[in-house]
Amino acid sequence: MTEALDIIGEVDVCLPEAGEGFEVDLLSPAWQKFVWNVLRGEELTDAYLAGHPEAADKTAYVAGYRLMQDGRIKSALAELQEHAMRANLKRLEGLQTAAISTIRESVEKGNVSDTRLRAARDILDRTGLVKRQELGVKAETGSFESALESIK
């Protein structure tokens, strides 16, 4: 269903595969290449050149920015980004048990590196298991007349 894409170093992100019934599949092949390359983080010029290798750099620069204004391109990108976000959140949710185990190990044995502990907390935070925060609200009540007097 998804392919892992190496974006930065060892960070991988789930992206949908072409042909899965997304709006991008309804676009021309050149526009499909543009959308997929933008989604992968390519500069707009390079993304345009992927579908139009014969274009001059200046033409590709302008055309790439113009394509980003097209409603079909925007819609296809938004749909794919939403799909990728849900898939990546699902992957993080799969790490909750390991994150909890890491925190438990830290509490019980104290031999967990700061990096592992921060990563475990980040996983739990990003998947909705966060520490409770108390909000203090102070409300003062008074008469309507005194409120009007303070405005005058």
C-alpha positions in Angstrom: 0.0 0.0 0.0 2.8 2.5 0.7 6.4 2.8 -0.1 9.0 4.1 2.3 10.9 7.1 0.9 14.2 8.2 2.3 14.0 11.9 2.7 16.6 13.1 5.1 19.3 10.7 6.3 17.6 7.8 8.1 14.1 9.4 8.3 11.6 7.6 6.1 8.0 8.7 5.4 5.2 6.6 4.1 3.9 7.8 0.8 1.1 6.2 -1.2 2.0 4.4 -4.4 0.8 5.5 -7.8 -2.3 3.9 -9.2 -4.1 3.6 -5.9 -7.1 5.6 -7.0 -6.0 9.0 -5.9 -6.7 12.3 -7.7 -3.2 12.4 -9.0 -3.9 9.4 -11.1 -6.4 11.5 -13.1 -3.7 14.0 -14.1 -1.6 13.9 -17.2 1.7 11.9 -16.9 3.8 15.1 -16.8 1.6 16.6 -14.1 1.7 13.3 -12.1 5.5 13.4 -12.2 5.3 17.0 -11.0 3.0 16.2 -8.1 5.0 13.1 -6.9 8.3 15.1 -7.0 6.8 18.0 -5.1 5.5 15.5 -2.5 8.9 14.0 -2.2 10.4 17.5 -1.4 11.8 18.4 -4.8 12.2 22.1 -5.7 9.4 23.2 -8.1 11.8 23.7 -11.0 13.2 20.2 -10.6 9.7 18.8 -10.1 8.6 20.4 -13.4 11.7 19.2 -15.3 10.8 15.6 -14.2 7.8 15.7 -16.5 9.3 18.2 -19.1 13.0 17.4 -19.4 13.3 19.5 -22.5 12.2 22.7 -20.8 14.7 25.5 -20.0 15.4 26.1 -16.3 13.8 29.5 -16.4 10.7 28.1 -18.1 10.5 25.3 -15.6 10.9 27.7 -12.7 7.9 29.8 -13.9 5.8 26.8 -15.0 6.4 25.1 -11.6 5.1 28.0 -9.7 2.1 28.4 -12.1 1.2 24.7 -11.7 1.1 25.1 -7.9 -1.7 27.6 -8.4 -3.8 25.0 -10.3 -6.7 23.7 -8.3 -6.2 20.1 -9.5 -2.6 20.1 -8.5 -3.4 21.6 -5.1 -6.2 19.1 -4.5 -4.0 16.1 -5.6 -1.2 17.3 -3.3 -3.5 17.8 -0.3 -5.0 14.4 -0.7 -1.6 12.6 -0.9 -0.3 14.7 2.0 -3.3 13.7 4.1 -2.9 10.0 3.2 0.9 10.2 4.1 0.1 11.9 7.4 -2.4 9.2 8.4 0.0 6.4 7.4 2.9 7.9 9.3 0.7 8.5 12.4 -0.3 4.9 12.2 3.4 3.9 12.1 4.1 6.0 15.2 1.1 4.5 17.0 2.7 1.1 16.4 5.7 2.4 18.4 3.7 3.3 21.5 4.3 0.0 23.3 8.1 0.3 22.7 8.0 4.0 23.9 6.2 3.0 27.1 8.7 0.2 27.7 11.6 2.6 27.3 10.1 5.0 29.8 9.4 2.1 32.2 13.0 0.9 31.8 14.2 4.5 32.6 12.0 4.6 35.7 12.9 1.1 36.9 16.6 0.8 35.9 17.7 4.3 35.1 20.0 3.2 32.2 18.2 4.7 29.2 20.0 7.3 27.1 18.6 10.8 26.9 18.1 10.4 23.2 16.0 7.2 23.6 14.0 8.8 26.4 13.3 12.0 24.4 12.3 9.9 21.4 9.9 7.8 23.5 8.3 11.0 24.9 7.9 12.5 21.4 6.2 9.3 20.2 3.7 9.3 23.0 3.2 13.1 22.6 2.6 12.9 18.9 0.2 10.0 19.2 -2.0 11.7 21.8 -0.6 10.2 25.0 0.6 13.5 26.6 1.0 14.7 30.1 -2.0 16.4 31.6 -1.8 20.1 31.8 -3.8 22.1 34.3 -5.1 25.4 33.2 -5.8 28.0 35.9 -8.5 30.5 35.2 -9.1 33.4 37.5 -12.4 35.1 37.2 -13.5 38.1 39.1 -17.1 39.0 39.3 -18.5 42.3 40.1 -21.6 44.4 39.6 -22.6 45.7 36.2 -22.6 49.2 37.6 -19.0 49.0 38.7 -17.9 47.7 35.3 -19.6 50.7 33.7 -17.9 53.1 36.1 -14.5 51.7 35.3 -15.1 52.4 31.6 -16.1 56.0 32.1 
